[in-house]
């Protein structure tokens, strides 16, 4: 059976707009021609009204969520459907992602994904053709079931592609609980809406991406300046987690360092005001989800920590209102020295750009920690060298004045250090000072 025959009633014809030329060319009797003319004029009036409402609702609005919500509201009013879903195309992954719905689905928005060509929605996006099914839509061979979507049990299904600059950028689905034959006017109006909102969606998306990139650049610039400053390490890490928490709208952001001997992760810095979080026990690497970040050398993303098996502190997460978590390793060459954690108060899907930003900041923090460690080791070596020089000088003075051996001179300094509970450097400095006073 040809594809056109298989979906004869399902695939929509081109937009059904009639005009005077059609009426003139029609051999139909005058009353029928007048009826068709009235229908065409009514459709045009409705299209004009829709274009006007679209212009008022989304023109000049660069907030993507607002734009999508206005589109859903408008489609719902025009179609009078029981459900309306809007998917946007993720070009990088070639999949359609549910971004808005008439009936709120906060837990699945951003989580329902359909590959191009998959299901009716994916077919519409791939073929750039509308589909209308009056009843038993779930029996269509292209239909894909999502058990988390109650709309999948609805009867009628109308789906149209959202196109901008001849490219599909999304799909709008309208569904009815009961069988519903979509009129030519209804279908044409939905096609009109989909064709007109594409530009607004693309503008809002571009603005959103530009804002994110600007935020990322600004955050990285601030972090770089902080690391290049003269702040002490603890203060530096505190500033880093505070900046990231603000940039990502995170209630809790923390840096945990690895204690290799105890094989534990220990909180080093957090901007959280919560006493319970700041003072929570150390986390065992081999018995925790965060430990996987250390062992696998890879980021960990948890959509909802409250539902994640193996999460160490679910009660604390509930108390603090924590939902999503992203944790990335602090890397120095091929070694992990800790983890950078960022929580959100709402379920959230982190983009690749956001993961990259967090990873970059984590690596910068790791460099700062390593540089501080190397600096401390250098200072320690310099201190040891200075101490050794002073002790050698003090020994020489004792050998000269007391006529004793080098070993005896060293033992005297050591015994004096133990008796007075002073460092050997302090004893050596006192011997040198006393000798200089005598001179």
N, C-alpha and C positions, 0 to 999 in steps of 0.2 A: 504494500500500500504506500502510495506517495505521501511525503510529509504533509503536503497541502490537504490531502484527503484525511489523514489521521487526525488533524486538528482543525477540521473544517469549521467547527463551531467555536473553536477556542481561540484561534489567532485572529486578531482584529484586522480589519481592512485599514487602509490609510485614513487619516483624519477625515471625518465625514462632514465637510463643510460645503453647503450648497449655496449657489448664488443665482443671479438672474439668468446667466447664460445657460445654466443647467435647466432652468424652467423653460427657457425659450426652445431649447433643443428637445425637450421632452414632448412626446406625442400625446401625453396624458390629457384627458378632458380638462376644461378650465377649472372646475371646482377642485379637482385633485392637484392641479398645478398651484392653485392659490394656497391650498393646505401645505404643500411642500414649501412654498415661499414663506409662509408664516413660520413653519418649523425652522427654516434656515435663518430667518430674521431673529427668532427667539434664541437660537443657538448663538448667533453673533452677539446679541445683547448680553447673553450670559458670559460669553468669552470676554467681552469688554469689561463687564463687571468684575470678573475674576482677575483680569489683568490689572484693573484698578486696585483691587484688594491686595494682590501680590505686591504691587508697587508700594502701597502704604505699609504693608507688613514687613517686607524684607529689604526694600531698596535702601541703601545707605547703612544697613545694619551689618556690622562686621563681626558680631558675636555668633559663632557657628551654632551653639546650642539654642540661642534665641531664634535664629533663622529656621532651624529644623523644627522647633516647636510650633512656629507660626505656620509652616507648611503643613504639618500634621493637622493642626486645627482647621486650616482652610480645606484640606482634602476631606476631613471628616464631615464638615458642614455641607460641602458640595455633594459628596457621594452618599451621605447618610448611612454609611457602612457601620457595622458593629465593631470593626477593628481596622486600624490603619497602621502599617509598619513601613519604616523608611530605612533602607540599607544604603551605605556608602561604600564605594569601591576602594579597597586598599591596594593600590597599584603595585607596591613592592611585593606583596604576597599573592596577588591575583585572586583576592577573595572579597566577598561582600560582607560587611560587618553591620549588624543591627545597631543603629544609632538613635532611633527615636520611635515612639509608638503612642497611639491614641490612649490605650489602656496602659498605665504606668507599669513598667517591668524593670525596676531599678537593679534587680539582682542579675539580670541577663543582658541588659544593654551593654554592648561592647563585647559580649561573650558569644553570642550566636554568630557563627561565621559560615559562609557558603562559598564554595569554590565556583569560579566561572564555569558555566555549563551544568552545574549541579542543581537539582531541584528545579521547580518552575522559575523561581527567582533568578537562579544562575543562568537558566536557558534564556530568559528575557534579556539579561545583561549581555550575554554572549551574542545572541542573534539580533539584538537591538529592535525587537518586535514586541508589541503588547500581547497579552494573553487574557482571555475572558472565559471563565468556566462557570456556567449557571448553577450547577449542583454537583455534589459528590466530588469536590475538587481533590480530596484525598485519594481517590481512585485513579487519578491521572498518573500514567506511568512515570512522568517526570517528578512527581511530588516527593518531597523529602520530609520526613517527620522529625520534629524537635519536641520531645516529650515535655520540655519546660515551657512550651508555648501553647496555651489553651486554644489559640486561634487555629491551630492545626486541625481541630475537630469541626471547624465551620464548613458550611456547604459551598457557598459561592466565592469565587476568587477572581479578582481583577488585578492585573499586574502590568505596569508600564515602566519603560526605562527612562531614567533622567539623563539627558544628553546635554553636553556643553562643548561647543566647538567640534561637533561631529564625533565626540568621544563619549562613551557611556561612563558616568561618574557615580551612578547609583540606580536604585529601583524603588518604586512606590507600590505597595500592595494594599488593596482594599478588600475586606472580607465581610461576608454576611453569614449569620448563624443559619438562616434558612435558605432554601433555594431562591435565587434571584437572577432574573434575566436582565443583563445590563443593556440598557437602551443605547442607541447610537449616540444620543446627546450626552449621556453619562460618560460613555467611553471617550468621546471627543473632548469633553471638558477636562477629564483627568489627563489626557495626552497634552492638552494645552497647558495645564498647570506644570506638568513634568518638564515640558520644553522651556517654560519661562523661568523656572526657579534654578535651573542649572548654573547660570552665571552667578547668581547670588550665593549659591553654595560654594562655588569655586573661589569667589572673592573672599568669603568668610574663612574658608580653609587656608588660603594663601596668607591672610592676615594672622590667623592663629599660628601658622608655622613660622611666620616672620617674628611674631611676639616671642615664641618659644626660643628661637635661635638667638634673638636679642638678649633674652633672659639668661640663656646658657653662656653667651659671651661675657655678659656683665658679671655673672657669678664666677666664672673661671678667672676673670680679671681680678676680682676681689680676693679670691683664694690665693692667686699668685702673689698679689701685693702683701697679703698677710704672711705668706711663707717667706717672702723676701724681707720682711720687717725684722725688728730686733726683739719681737715678743718671745717670751719663754715658751717652751714646748706646750705646757699645759694650757696656757692662755691662747696660744696659736690654735690648738685643736678645738678649744672651746669656741673660738670665733668661727672656725670652719663649719662645725655642726650647726651653729646658730644661723649662719648665712644660708646653708643648704635647707634647713628647716623652713626658713622664710621663703626661699625661692620655690620650693616644692610644696608649700602649704602643708607641712608635716607637723603633727603634734609632738612626735618624738623622733629624734635623730641622734645616733650615738656612734662612737668609735670604740671598738673593743680590741684589745691587744692580746696576743697569744703568749701565755706562760708555757713555754715548751717543757719545762720540767714537770709541772703538774698537769700538762695537757688540758688547760682550761683557757676560756676566753674571759677577760676581765675588762669591765667598763673603764675606759680612760677619760672619755669626755662625753657629755650629753647636755643638751639645752633644756631637757625635761624638768619641769618644776616638781614633778612627782617624786616624793621621797621614796616611795615603794619601788619605782623603777630604778632610780639612781643607786639604791642600796640592795638591789636584788642579788642573790648569790651568783658566783661565777658559774659559767656554763661549761660542762664537760664536752670536749671535742667529739669524742666517740659515742656520745649518747644524746646528741641534739641535732636539730635541723641546721642550725648555724654552723655546727661542726662540719657539715657537708661542704660548706663554702671553703673551709680551710683544707679539707681533704681532696676535694675535686678541683680546686683552683678556679671555680666558676661561680658566676652570680646565681643567687637563689631568689625566685619570685613566688610569693604566696598570695593568692587572690584573697583569701579570708583566713586569717590565723585562727579564728574561732572554730573553723571547721577542719583545720589541718591536723591530721593525726601525727603525733610525735612532737607537736609544738610544746615547748617546755613550760610556759607560764600562761595557760589559757585564762585563768582567773584574773591575773593581772591585766591581760589584754582586755577582758570584759570590763574591768574596773576603770581602765584608762580610755575605753572607747576606741580600741585599735582594730583595724580591719586588714588592709593590705600591707605587705612587707616586701621590700627589696633589700637584699643583703649582698654586697660585693666584696671580694677579697682585697686586702691591702698588700700589694705585691712589690717585692724588691727582687729584681731579676726573676728567678724561678721559685722564690720562696715566699710563703704567705706569713706575714707578721701580725695579721689581725683581720677584722672585718668592719665594714662601714654599713650601718643599718639605717633604713629610713622607713617609717610607718606612715600610713594615712588613716584618717578617721572614717573614710568611706571606701567601699570597694572600688578598686581602680586598676585599669590596665596600663602598665607602663610601656611607653613607646621605646623603640630602639634608640632614639635620640636621648631620651631621659636616662636610660640605662647607661649609655655612653657617657653622659655628663657625670652621673654618680660615680662611674668607674674611674673617670679622669680625675675627679676630685679625690677619690680614695687613693689613687696612685700618687697624687701630689702630697697628700697627707703622709703616705708611707715614706716618700722621699724626705719630707721634713723630719719624720721620726728617726729615720736612718742617719740623716745628717747630724741631728742632735746627739745620737748615740755615738757616732764617730768622733764628734767634737768632744764629747765627755771622755771618751777613751784617750783622745789626744791630750786633753788637759790632765788626765790621770797619769799618763806617761810622763808628761812634763813635770808634774808634781813629784813623781817618783824619782825622776832624774835630779831635780833640785834637792830633794831629801838626801839622796845618795851623795851628792857633792858636799852638802853640809856635814853629814856624818863623817865622810872621809876627811874633811878639814878639821873637825873636832878631834878625831882619832889622832891626826898628826900633831895637834897641839898637846894632847895628853901624852903621847909617846915622847915628845920633846921635853915637857916639863916634869913628868913623873918617871921618866926613864923606864918605861914598860914596853912590853911587846904590843904588836898590832892587835892580836887576839884579846889580850887583857884590856886594851883600850876600848875595844868594841863591847866586851862584857860589861865594863863599867857604865858605859852609856846605856846599854840594855837594862841593867839592874836599876839604874837611876830612873829610867823610864817607867819600869814596873812599879817601883816604890812610890813615886810621886804621881803615878797614873797620868803621865804626860806622854805625848808621842816622842819617838826618837828624834824627830826633826826639832821639836821644841827643846829637848835636852841639848842637842847639838848646837842650836842657835844660842842657848844660854852659855855654853862653854866658849863659843866663838866670841860672844859679846864680852864675857869676863876677861878673856885674853886681850881684847882690844882696849879695854879700860885700863889694864895694867901697863899697856905700852905708852 
